[in-house]
Amino acid sequence: MRLKIAIGFALVSAAAFVTTSCLSPGKVRTPTSAEYSDQQVQTLLQDEFSKDGYDHSLKRDFGGGKISDDQAVQELAGRTIWFKSAPNERHHTYIFPQKVGVGIDWNQAMDADLHDQRFQTWGLINDPDCCTPGVNCEQKNMRYKGRAVTKVDTYGWDYCRGDEDLLASLMNKTPYRDPACDDPIIKAADGLDSKVRENRCELAFGTSTGAVGYRKYPNPKFNAARWAKVGGYKGYSEQMIKEGINISIQPPFRVAMACASCHAAFDPLNPPKDLNNPSWANIKGETGNQYLNVSKLMANGMKGSAIETQLFTHVRPGVVDTSAVPHDFINNPGTMNAIINFPVRPTFNENVVRWFQVDSCNLSDLINCQKVAYKNEAGQVAGYKFWHREQRQMQVPHILKGGEDSVGFDLAVQRVYVNIGMCSEQCWSNHLTNLRDIDSTSRSYGESPFNIAQCREQCASFRANEDRVGNIFSYLASRRPTDLKNGLQSVQYQGTDQPVVPQSPNKALVDAKFKEFLEGRYGAGSLERGRQIFANNCAQCHSSQNNNSKENLSANENNFANVNFFATKTLDTGEVIRADWLGNDKSTPVAEVGTYKCRALHTNHKLGQVWQDFSSSTYKNLPSTTEDSFEKPVTGGPGYYRNISLLNVWAHAPFMHNNGIGPEICGNVEPKHQVLTTSVEGRQLSGTKYKCDLNYDPSVMGRLKLYELSMDELLTPENARRKKIVRIDEAIKFPLGFNDMYLEFPPGIPLNTIANFDLKAFLYDFTYAASYLDSNNQATFDQFWAKKFADNPAKAKELGAAVQTIVNYFKDVNGVLSFIRQGKAQSIESLKVIAKYYRTCDAKDEVENAGHNFKTDLSAADKNSLKAFMATF
Amino acid sequence: MINLKYIILASLLSSPTFAAYEFKVVSRPVGTTALTFMKNANVDEKYYNQLIDYAQLEKMAPLSTAALANVQPDDLRSLTIEEFNQLYARLSAGPMPLGDYSGYILQKPPVFNAIKKRILKQASLFPGFTSAMQVFTSTLGRSPEDALFEFVWKGKRFFPKDNLDQIETRTSFNLVSAGASKFTPDWISNKIPAGLGKSFIWAADKTSFLGLPMHVYCGISQVDTRRESIITDGSYGDDFSSYLKYTDEIVTRKGLNITEEYRMVRPGLYIGKAYSNKLFLFNVALEISGDTPSNQTVGSCFDGKTTR
């Protein structure tokens, strides 16, 4: 076995992630891998780095000596997992349809005939490791059983590396050996030390579907005869959307999502010339895909009138509501932001209760001590680990928009894996809210806390990923910004629209040529003027260099005036990176930021909710910053936005957590294929006429243009901005249990008036209070509502009267039907009152691009100066 | 077996203000045996978040095969819905049922009466349903609601198939056990409106007719996803060649969209739940009418362990 070696990136234990300062050099070692010899490792690395179009940023040489082979292996292993590991295929193609009752029509995106529309329709990136049968498989030398592959062989999808084995398993009903079992890089990384690890097959790589990060697996329940009878994918999809999914028919492939499914994007510095046929050199795993319409993809198997379709699909490209499946009754999508320069990301000393790996603990303490068996590929126990749950002070990053996922990097990664379906059956789905469950004594009426210990014990994929999260961390910690300067060829700075291959990233961040370009575009002297404006007005939140909070400063004091935002830091590896994270990641009250508030009210990390064990006690004890609709303070953590990093802001527009400030962008496809996003003042949304401001343009100059237009909107006073409001585009028919009864919401109403309604809280109160009326106990009924409001009898009376009106309709079936079908004025008014009080998020006028109303009074020249300076970020 | 009287729900260290529920293991007789359950020691379980998590339950109060060996369907009537759920969550799917099973309706949710009326209203939209029900109910002396729910879940026949995803079950309307032995095939054919009764498939002894075809497969439980259940799914009953629109459509996606899920208590006895459009209707049990056949398919359902 290889000796256990002391390189920081190799630390897999939880404590290793408390601080990014653990990043350390690859030390010289004498490895003795059971899996690979040193020579084999070097050969492996040479092979990896010589692959055509591979991500060469992983092969780094910092002048002072390149990274060690060990570190390279770990980073490559992390990259491999990031792009390929997706042990959630049962969730997306099997559990979700059965639990929720609606399917995902993967064929709408993965049909090989739609290869050249995949990016424009869905924002998906075509996988360079695949070919399209009948188009380019022969050119790519990808053959099937020694002959040209056809779409019949692939069930109409692209043909990807490893598919010959996958298709053989599918056709012959033989066990599928997952490529993760034999992946040389994972094997090499596993061999770096002698730690016990769960069977690597459980990482579940499968093969590509044709889109980067979307993986497929043979469906063991596939029945070729039935598949043929339903008409293959086309017939299956058509039936699914028209009549609902037929669970008794199982498609040939189960589809899953790896991290790269959302985070991989075209390299901002080196986008492909042909957007439909990129090479790996054009793809980066860390950038965040700002063109991705993943929410629409996840809901494309439902009718437009399904409440899930309307609730979950109207989000901007690059944005996803990750609390849609673990549903919190708040419509709060957020961006897939870039993961870059982690070594300088701020961390916070917080009070954390979590599980730590220990040498041993007292097993009679069932609550806090756990001994877990780890198995090898043969299913035999390879060893045990002890885990102990305790409270500690830790340095933790604030990962999510509101500062959640604050118990360490490792658990943040694990939570995301679970949130996209890993271990769904064993430990997640039982804790989720079933939208249609109306019985408050039923477990699926609401959320319950995910149990980390149970999942670790009962789900092998959880263990397999946890054992290798150190590799993921190594990979992510190696990711660096894509500075604009490096996307502009020196001789072409002025006015070019031609993207070019980046130059060396280690030169000074601003050189003469770059300055010439910026000041030519934004005005003479704009860089220095922009720096001053930024230092005086923005750096308090958007710099990590000076830790003094503005609360400690006097009114006229500015301790950023002399800060060098271009300062560099030399890592132990010899690598020089920008020292400033350009964001302090501290939590700011949402009212102070003023941006669309719903994401800040995210509740899933509160006590009693599904992700309670993924937020620190410090988070849970944050002071309240806002009230709910019952005039009670919102406590337990929500109510804040962290001050995000502006690194490479030039490449990541539009702005804000919801991509709300800036142009609306869409793919260059028929309107029916576009993601319906918002209605914009003076240009009402319509299913057939809507056109967005800009089509997708991932070129350097395309991103820069998007940045400039977004800056224009950001620096416009919020009252003068055009107002963006998401509206539903098709009537929602919400079935009340039976086919002939619907609650119907007309098209055109703001989506969030429905999406931010606490249905379950209302149902509970409604049934509880109604029981008093049933027993003619009006006084108790009135008291029930009075208690809802501490000191506001008028509101209590208003809500009580509204509920009573509805109760009267619900006394018998005919009343319910007349209530629903006739929509009498009295009932509509009562519903509006109820909707007002059971709002989970009462954002001002539902305008999604409001807020961040800072320095909107700058002169035009100063605004340009700020643009110039921030373009260097 | 962990012999703890009390446990505390995990993960509460982080807040002194959060209600830390204690759950106690209780044992109570069910028929001739004693089964264990877990109850909230602090509050009367009236809200979803006051209930024990199934994984915790199974860890703290596992069920033994021996304890279930003699359980009879009627024994289960004394369980509360929560106790039934706790029993169900600790079971596995077991082998695919095969042959004839008698059906039992067990616990119904408090809102069942309201649900029943609404279902009947929807069922009445189907051609001939109301007149057919009137014929049955006038003879049986029961309300239409009772006729629909008591009569329909009287039994099932599971047909053997080569492919597991092609298994078909049909509701077995056993007229004798329903106290309606006068309903012979000829009588039905004469009395039931055209297009309805004449299409029934009769069992060989003419005492039962078979209708409402449903798919049977291993699938995801609405109650507890940790292990698969045996699902009977009427939504696409029209897949089957013997499907008869007038009689069978009522359980499909165009009608009540009926699904059921089952797990095995002991060989020959399954318990589960029936749903309409995923709305819980009532708990059910299926007990094999004769001997348990030897050719049941074992182990086809996901048992909670990842296998790749």
Interface residues (C-beta under 8 A of the other chain):
Chain A: P87 Y94 I95 Q98 K99 G101 Y176 D178 C201 E202 A204 K221 N223 R226 E243 G244 N246 I247 S248 I249 Q250 V353 L366 I367 R389 E390 Q391 S424 E425 Q426 C427 S429 N430 H431 N434 R436 I438 D439 S440 T441 S442 R443 S444 Y445 G446 S448 P449 N451 A453 Q454 Q458 C459 A460 S461 L607 G608 Q612 D613 S617 K620 P735 G737 F738 N739 D740 M741 Y764 V813
Chain B: I2 L4 I7 I8 A10 S11 L13 S14 S15 F18 E45 K46 Y47 Y48 N49 L51 D53 Y54 A55 Q56 K59 I81 E82 N85 P109 V111 A114 I115 K117 R118 I119 K121 Q122 L125 N163 L164 D165 Q166 H215 Y217 G219 I220 Q222 V223 D224 T225 R226 R227 E228 I231 D233 S235 Y236 D239 R253 K254 G255 L256 N257 S276 N277 K278 L279 F280 F302 G304 K305 T306 R308
